[in-house]
Amino acid sequence: MFRTLEVSDPALTPPGLRFVTVKSAALGQRADLLLFVPPQAAAGRDVPLVVLLHGVYGSHWAWAFQGGAHVTAQRLIDEGAVPPLVLAMPSDGLWGDGSGYVPHAGQDFERWIVDEVPAAAREACSACSESSPLCIAGLSMGGFAALRLAGRHPQRFVAAAGHSSVTEAAQLDALMAETRTGWAAAPADTSVIASLREAEAPLPALRFDCGRDDPFIDGNRRLHVELQAAGIAHDYAEHDGGHGWAYWAQHLDDTLRFFGQALTTRTPTP
């Protein structure tokens, strides 16, 4: 699928971590992701793949080296709380302060995440395959993407989750130096609730949470009410905390446990 694919030397990287750079056709440029392959998954087949999306200003290393995502995943696997799984932590494509993970004029950041990141994981990790169940989660801008993509591609994901999620693309305007000129502007591309309402297949399992001191708490509360009104099943939680890594690192535990439950109870595709 890729003209070029580079993978880091395992002798020179922290255990289980693989840095991957590919030539992305969706973006027309090179793009990065970080994989975490725990020892329990390395020799497996069709191992679940969890995609973690960062927020504005971030990149592929943020979930691991600011949030310790691989440490949390390894602990939960060791405890038997979740099945062996692989984490894929891509950059958003590094457009401006943040791409929103949506299609732009000339670049498709949605296709990068939905199609190319799982393909890159499969090429760099033999434990993953086209039969690997897929889950997706994100924080802030990444939470917007994870929940929105669950509506846009419901058949692709077993479960989706957001932490401190942006719920409308317009909320990104105050965070970015750039404008959203050229970004896809359909309701399903700019609004989480619109995307989930317009889903053309049964939705994956959904959860999202937000800190009570987070600037996006009102939007998350509104999304919760709108989902209830639409009859869309979901888990929603509020916790103490604000918009930062102390909160996200703590509550990734909740999301991975939620994914583990969804993976355990899912009905396999024929």
C-alpha positions, 0 to 999 in steps of 0.5 A: 500500500505504501511506496516507502515504509521505514521501521525503527531498529528494535535494538535501539528503541524502548521495548515494544515500541516501533517508530514507523514512517510511510509515504502516505498517498492520502496526504501526498507526503511522509507521515509518522506513527508509533506502534506498541507491541507488547510481548503477549501480542508479538507472536499472535494472529489477528491481534486487536489494534487500538488507534490513539489520536492526539490533540492540537499541537501534538504528534505521534509520540504524545500518547506514549511520551506524555501520557504513558499509553504503552505503560498503561496498556502493558499493565492492563494486559499483565493484569488480564484486564484487557486482551493482548492488543497493539497500540497505533499512535499516529500523527494527525498529518502535521497540518498547521496546529492540527488537521482535525483528522478531516478531509482537506482540499488536496489532502485526506486526513480521514483516509490516513487514519481510517485506511492507511494507519491500520495498513501501516500497522499490519505491514510493521507488525505481523500480529495484526491483519485485516481480521484484527478488530479495530478500536479508536480513541482520542483526546481533545481534537483526537476525541472529536475525530474518534467519535466522528469517525465512529459515525462515518465508518461504523462498520470499521470499529468495534468501539470508539472513545473520547477524552475531553473531546472537541464536539464541533469543529468550530471549537478548534478555531480558537486553538489554531493559527490557521483557518479551516478554509478548505476543510470538509464542511458537511455536517458529518465532518464538522459535528460529532452528533451529526456524524453519529446521527447520520451513521448508515450502520449500527454504531460501535460501542461508544464512551466519552468522558470529560473533566469538570474543570475542562473548557469543553465540559459544556460541549460534552454534556450537551453531546451526552444529552443529544445522544440520549435524545437520539436514542444512541447508546453510550457511556458518559462520565465526568471526573475531577480534572482539567484539560491536560495529560494528568487527566488523559493518562489516568482515564485512558485506563477506563477506555482500554478497559471499555475496549477490552469489554467490547472486544470480549463481547463482540460478535465476530464478523463472518 
